[in-house]
């Protein structure tokens, strides 16, 4: 069944519980935004609250419409019957859409009230967390659905438009990061164009790395929206987060368009194995060496607490006892208190290596890879 074309069967079942629940969810979301406009009016004024409400309602209407046009996909497979209810997991997905819509209410006018900036960061952060939770709930309640899978992709893409645009307006990321926002839509448009022209379109194989890179983009943008994290570092870090994802889209396009066939795709599996066995361990070692060099140059500028966090992170990374956790600790440390030598080749190399460890993991010779397993696994799966 094609998404967006639910057919006569779906149109005839207007009283099905799934459809009734979707309608109620749409109204409840609109009422929630209407109620939320009241504190916005108190903090920023009625005119501002009115525009915020209009933007939020427009985005919520888009989110709800995406669910409504796919309503006949609330089933485990295309051949299976519809579930008897929308399900908690899909309701959580709709909540994600509502939170993204609330975040988008600030796009046309940045708030002066600091509390509203915190609120926008909180809304998108919760939406990013729910991206992991809804899948867990779907698997635990044994109600995974085609609808949930499609909404997951659609809301991820929408969130990676709304949140980065807001981050750019706040000065937290460079405008070039918006390439992440348009990459998915350009990919979909290009694939649709090939279909319209009758050109072959080849399927993408499931990829843990693709899902990991997308998840980290949402995490990165969620973090940079919070006021305590300094723009001096978040703008630079955005480039390191952005480039692997964009390269991934290029590779996916080469696969979809047939420029990379099955034989060449096997070479990418070999590269993944090489990365796991050699690249990631070497990257960990180089990162710790760079960190030691930075510590020597920055010894007088760093506090004892900062030096202690950096030392602990170095131990985690070098030993592989949670290399991703160590990399995350370094990024948070620098984002809260950027080093003075932020644009030196040494620190830029250090920052790139840290993001690399965060995205790829520790690899071979790691003493504990629990953080890697958590990133890769499908929560709630048996």
C-alpha positions as CSV (number, residue, x, y, z in Angstrom):
1,X,0.0,0.0,0.0
2,X,1.4,3.4,-1.0
3,X,1.6,6.1,1.8
4,X,-0.9,8.9,1.2
5,X,-3.2,6.7,-1.0
6,X,-5.4,5.0,1.5
7,X,-8.0,3.9,-1.0
8,X,-11.7,3.2,-0.9
9,X,-11.3,0.8,2.0
10,X,-10.0,3.5,4.3
11,X,-12.5,6.1,3.2
12,X,-15.4,3.7,3.8
13,X,-14.3,2.9,7.4
14,X,-14.9,6.4,8.8
15,X,-16.0,5.0,12.1
16,X,-13.1,2.8,12.7
17,X,-11.6,3.4,16.2
18,X,-8.2,4.3,14.7
19,X,-9.8,7.1,12.6
20,X,-11.9,8.4,15.5
21,X,-8.8,8.5,17.8
22,X,-6.9,10.4,15.1
23,X,-9.6,13.0,14.9
24,X,-9.7,13.4,18.7
25,X,-5.9,13.7,18.8
26,X,-6.1,16.5,16.3
27,X,-8.6,18.4,18.3
28,X,-6.8,17.7,21.6
29,X,-3.5,18.9,20.1
30,X,-5.1,22.2,18.9
31,X,-6.6,22.8,22.3
32,X,-3.3,22.1,24.0
33,X,-1.6,24.8,21.8
34,X,-4.4,27.2,22.5
35,X,-3.9,26.7,26.2
36,X,-0.1,27.1,25.9
37,X,-0.6,30.4,24.2
38,X,-1.9,31.9,27.5
39,X,1.5,31.7,29.3
40,X,3.2,32.9,26.1
41,X,0.9,35.9,26.1
42,X,1.8,36.6,29.8
43,X,5.6,36.4,29.1
44,X,5.7,38.1,25.7
45,X,2.4,39.9,25.0
46,X,-0.9,39.0,23.2
47,X,0.3,39.9,19.7
48,X,3.4,37.7,20.0
49,X,1.3,34.8,21.4
50,X,-1.2,35.1,18.5
51,X,1.5,34.7,15.9
52,X,3.1,31.9,17.9
53,X,-0.3,30.2,18.0
54,X,-0.8,30.6,14.3
55,X,2.6,29.1,13.4
56,X,2.2,26.2,15.9
57,X,-1.3,25.4,14.7
58,X,-0.2,25.4,11.1
59,X,2.7,23.0,11.8
60,X,0.4,20.8,14.0
61,X,-2.1,20.7,11.1
62,X,0.7,19.5,8.9
63,X,1.8,16.8,11.4
64,X,-1.8,15.6,11.9
65,X,-2.4,15.6,8.1
66,X,0.6,13.4,7.6
67,X,-0.8,10.9,10.1
68,X,-4.4,11.1,8.7
69,X,-3.4,10.4,5.1
70,X,-1.5,7.3,6.3
71,X,-4.3,6.2,8.6
72,X,-4.9,2.9,6.7
73,X,-1.3,1.9,7.5
74,X,-2.0,1.2,11.2
75,X,-1.3,-2.5,10.7
76,X,1.8,-4.6,11.1
77,X,2.1,-5.5,7.4
78,X,0.3,-4.5,4.2
79,X,-1.7,-7.7,4.1
80,X,-2.7,-7.7,7.8
81,X,-6.0,-6.2,9.1
82,X,-6.0,-2.8,10.8
83,X,-5.3,-2.7,14.6
84,X,-8.3,-2.2,16.8
85,X,-6.9,1.1,18.1
86,X,-4.3,3.7,17.3
87,X,-2.0,2.4,20.0
88,X,0.1,4.1,22.6
89,X,3.2,4.2,20.4
90,X,1.5,6.1,17.6
91,X,-0.1,8.4,20.1
92,X,3.5,9.2,21.4
93,X,4.5,9.8,17.8
94,X,1.7,12.3,17.5
95,X,2.9,13.9,20.7
96,X,6.3,14.3,19.0
97,X,4.6,16.1,16.2
98,X,2.8,18.4,18.6
99,X,6.1,19.3,20.4
100,X,7.8,20.0,17.1
101,X,4.9,22.3,16.2
102,X,5.2,24.1,19.5
103,X,8.9,24.6,18.8
104,X,8.2,25.9,15.4
105,X,5.9,28.6,16.8
106,X,9.1,30.7,17.5
107,X,10.5,30.7,14.0
108,X,9.1,33.9,12.7
109,X,9.8,35.9,15.8
110,X,12.4,35.1,18.4
111,X,11.2,35.6,22.0
112,X,12.8,38.2,24.3
113,X,11.7,36.3,27.4
114,X,14.5,33.8,28.3
115,X,12.0,31.4,29.7
116,X,10.4,30.9,26.3
117,X,13.8,30.0,24.8
118,X,14.2,27.4,27.5
119,X,10.6,26.2,26.7
120,X,11.5,25.8,23.0
121,X,14.6,23.8,23.8
122,X,12.6,21.6,26.2
123,X,9.9,20.9,23.6
124,X,12.3,19.8,21.0
125,X,14.4,17.8,23.5
126,X,11.4,15.9,24.7
127,X,10.4,15.3,21.0
128,X,13.9,13.9,20.3
129,X,13.7,11.6,23.4
130,X,10.3,10.4,22.3
131,X,11.8,9.3,19.0
132,X,13.4,6.5,21.0
133,X,10.6,5.9,23.3
134,X,7.8,5.4,20.8
135,X,9.7,2.5,19.1
136,X,10.3,0.9,22.5
137,X,6.6,1.1,23.4
138,X,5.5,-0.2,20.0
139,X,7.7,-3.3,20.4
140,X,6.8,-3.9,24.1
141,X,3.1,-3.6,23.4
142,X,3.5,-5.8,20.3
143,X,1.9,-3.1,18.1
144,X,4.5,-2.1,15.6
145,X,2.9,-0.6,12.5
146,X,3.6,0.7,9.1
147,X,2.0,3.9,10.3
148,X,4.5,4.3,13.1
149,X,7.5,3.6,10.9
150,X,6.4,6.3,8.4
151,X,5.5,8.8,11.0
152,X,8.9,8.3,12.6
153,X,10.6,9.3,9.3
154,X,8.3,12.2,8.5
155,X,8.5,13.7,12.0
156,X,12.3,13.2,12.2
157,X,12.6,15.1,8.9
158,X,10.3,17.9,10.0
159,X,12.0,18.3,13.3
160,X,15.3,18.6,11.5
161,X,13.9,21.5,9.7
162,X,12.2,23.3,12.5
163,X,14.9,22.9,15.2
164,X,18.0,23.8,13.0
165,X,16.2,26.9,11.6
166,X,15.5,28.0,15.1
167,X,19.1,27.3,16.1
168,X,20.4,29.3,13.2
169,X,18.2,32.2,14.2
170,X,19.5,32.0,17.7
171,X,23.1,32.0,16.4
172,X,23.8,28.5,17.8
173,X,24.6,26.8,14.4
174,X,26.0,28.0,11.1
175,X,23.5,28.5,8.3
176,X,25.3,25.7,6.3
177,X,23.9,23.2,8.8
178,X,20.5,23.7,7.1
179,X,21.9,21.4,4.4
180,X,20.9,18.7,6.9
181,X,17.3,20.1,6.9
182,X,16.9,19.9,3.1
183,X,18.9,16.7,2.4
184,X,16.0,14.3,3.2
185,X,13.5,16.2,1.1
186,X,16.0,16.5,-1.9
187,X,16.6,12.8,-1.7
188,X,12.8,12.1,-1.7
189,X,12.2,14.5,-4.6
190,X,15.0,13.0,-6.6
191,X,13.8,9.5,-6.0
192,X,10.3,10.5,-7.0
193,X,11.6,12.1,-10.2
194,X,13.3,8.8,-11.2
195,X,10.1,7.0,-10.7
196,X,8.1,9.5,-12.8
197,X,10.7,9.2,-15.6
198,X,10.4,5.4,-15.5
199,X,14.0,5.0,-14.3
200,X,14.9,2.1,-12.0
201,X,14.9,2.8,-8.3
202,X,16.8,0.4,-6.2
203,X,15.9,-0.3,-2.5
204,X,18.1,0.8,0.4
205,X,19.2,-1.9,2.7
206,X,18.7,-1.4,6.5
207,X,21.6,0.5,8.0
208,X,22.4,0.9,11.7
209,X,24.8,3.7,10.9
210,X,22.2,5.6,8.9
211,X,19.8,5.5,11.9
212,X,22.6,6.4,14.3
213,X,23.7,9.4,12.3
214,X,20.1,10.7,12.1
215,X,19.6,10.2,15.8
216,X,22.7,12.1,16.7
217,X,21.6,15.0,14.6
218,X,18.5,15.3,16.6
219,X,20.4,15.0,19.8
220,X,22.9,17.7,18.7
221,X,20.3,20.2,17.7
222,X,18.3,19.5,20.9
223,X,21.4,20.3,23.0
224,X,22.5,23.4,21.2
225,X,19.1,25.0,21.7
226,X,19.6,25.1,25.4
227,X,20.9,28.6,26.5
228,X,23.9,27.4,28.7
229,X,25.6,25.8,25.7
230,X,27.9,28.4,24.1
231,X,27.5,29.3,20.4
232,X,31.3,29.6,19.9
233,X,31.6,25.9,20.1
234,X,28.2,24.7,18.9
235,X,28.6,26.4,15.5
236,X,31.9,24.7,14.9
237,X,30.7,21.3,16.2
238,X,27.8,21.4,13.8
239,X,30.1,21.0,10.8
240,X,31.6,17.8,12.3
241,X,28.1,16.4,13.0
242,X,26.7,17.5,9.6
243,X,29.4,16.1,7.1
244,X,29.0,12.4,7.9
245,X,25.2,12.6,7.4
246,X,25.5,14.4,4.1
247,X,28.1,11.8,2.9
248,X,25.6,9.1,3.9
249,X,22.8,10.7,1.8
250,X,25.2,10.8,-1.2
251,X,26.0,7.1,-0.8
252,X,22.3,6.3,-0.4
253,X,21.6,8.2,-3.6
254,X,24.3,6.2,-5.4
255,X,22.6,3.0,-4.2
256,X,19.1,4.1,-5.1
257,X,20.1,5.3,-8.5
258,X,22.0,2.1,-9.2
259,X,25.4,3.6,-9.4
260,X,26.5,1.4,-6.6
261,X,25.3,-2.1,-7.2
262,X,25.2,-5.2,-5.0
263,X,28.9,-6.0,-5.7
264,X,30.0,-2.5,-4.7
265,X,27.7,-2.5,-1.7
266,X,29.6,-5.4,-0.4
267,X,32.7,-3.2,-0.4
268,X,30.9,-0.9,2.1
269,X,30.4,-3.8,4.4
270,X,34.1,-4.5,4.2
271,X,34.8,-0.9,5.1
272,X,32.5,-1.1,8.1
273,X,34.5,-4.1,9.3
274,X,37.8,-2.3,8.8
275,X,36.4,0.7,10.7
276,X,35.4,-1.5,13.6
277,X,38.7,-3.4,13.7
278,X,41.2,-0.6,13.0
279,X,39.9,2.9,12.3
280,X,37.9,3.3,15.5
281,X,40.7,2.0,17.9
282,X,43.3,4.2,16.1
283,X,40.9,7.2,16.4
284,X,40.6,6.6,20.1
285,X,44.3,6.6,20.6
286,X,44.9,9.7,18.4
287,X,42.1,11.5,20.3
288,X,43.7,10.8,23.7
289,X,47.1,12.0,22.3
290,X,45.5,15.2,21.0
291,X,43.7,15.7,24.3
292,X,47.0,15.4,26.2
293,X,48.6,18.0,23.9
294,X,45.6,20.3,24.4
295,X,45.8,19.8,28.2
296,X,49.5,20.9,28.2
297,X,48.8,24.1,26.2
298,X,45.6,24.9,28.1
299,X,46.8,23.9,31.6
300,X,46.6,27.4,33.1
301,X,43.3,28.3,31.5
302,X,41.4,25.3,32.7
303,X,39.9,24.8,36.2
304,X,40.6,21.7,38.2
305,X,37.0,20.5,37.6
306,X,37.5,20.9,33.8
307,X,40.8,19.1,33.9
308,X,39.2,16.3,36.0
309,X,36.4,15.8,33.5
310,X,38.8,15.8,30.6
311,X,41.0,13.2,32.3
312,X,38.1,10.9,33.1
313,X,36.9,11.2,29.5
314,X,40.4,10.3,28.3
315,X,40.4,7.2,30.4
316,X,36.9,6.2,29.1
317,X,37.9,6.7,25.5
318,X,41.4,5.1,25.6
319,X,40.2,2.0,27.5
320,X,37.0,1.8,25.6
321,X,35.0,1.6,28.8
322,X,32.2,3.7,27.2
323,X,34.1,5.6,24.5
324,X,31.0,7.3,23.4
325,X,30.2,8.5,26.9
326,X,33.7,9.9,27.2
327,X,33.3,11.8,23.9
328,X,29.9,13.1,25.0
329,X,31.4,14.3,28.3
330,X,34.1,16.2,26.4
331,X,31.6,17.9,24.0
332,X,29.4,19.0,26.9
333,X,32.4,20.3,28.8
334,X,33.6,22.4,25.8
335,X,30.1,23.6,25.0
336,X,29.6,24.9,28.5
337,X,33.0,26.5,28.6
338,X,34.7,26.7,25.2
339,X,38.5,26.7,25.1
340,X,40.3,29.9,24.3
341,X,42.1,28.3,21.4
342,X,38.8,27.3,19.7
343,X,39.9,27.7,16.0
344,X,43.4,26.3,16.2
345,X,44.2,23.3,14.0
346,X,44.9,21.3,17.2
347,X,41.5,21.9,18.7
348,X,39.6,21.5,15.5
349,X,41.3,18.1,15.0
350,X,40.4,17.2,18.6
351,X,36.8,18.3,18.1
352,X,36.5,16.3,14.9
353,X,38.0,13.2,16.5
354,X,35.6,13.5,19.5
355,X,32.6,13.7,17.2
356,X,33.9,10.8,15.2
357,X,34.2,8.6,18.4
358,X,30.7,9.7,19.4
359,X,29.2,8.8,16.0
360,X,31.2,5.6,15.3
361,X,31.8,4.2,18.8
362,X,34.9,2.6,20.3
363,X,35.4,-0.4,18.0
364,X,37.8,-3.2,18.6
365,X,39.9,-3.5,21.8
366,X,37.2,-1.8,23.9
367,X,36.8,-3.1,27.4
368,X,33.0,-2.4,27.5
369,X,30.8,-1.4,24.7
370,X,27.5,-1.0,26.5
371,X,27.0,2.5,25.1
372,X,27.6,1.2,21.5
373,X,25.0,-1.6,22.1
374,X,22.5,1.0,23.4
375,X,22.9,3.2,20.4
376,X,22.5,0.3,17.9
377,X,19.7,-1.7,19.5
378,X,16.0,-1.4,19.0
379,X,14.6,-0.7,22.4
380,X,11.9,-3.1,23.5
381,X,12.9,-5.8,21.1
382,X,13.0,-9.3,22.5
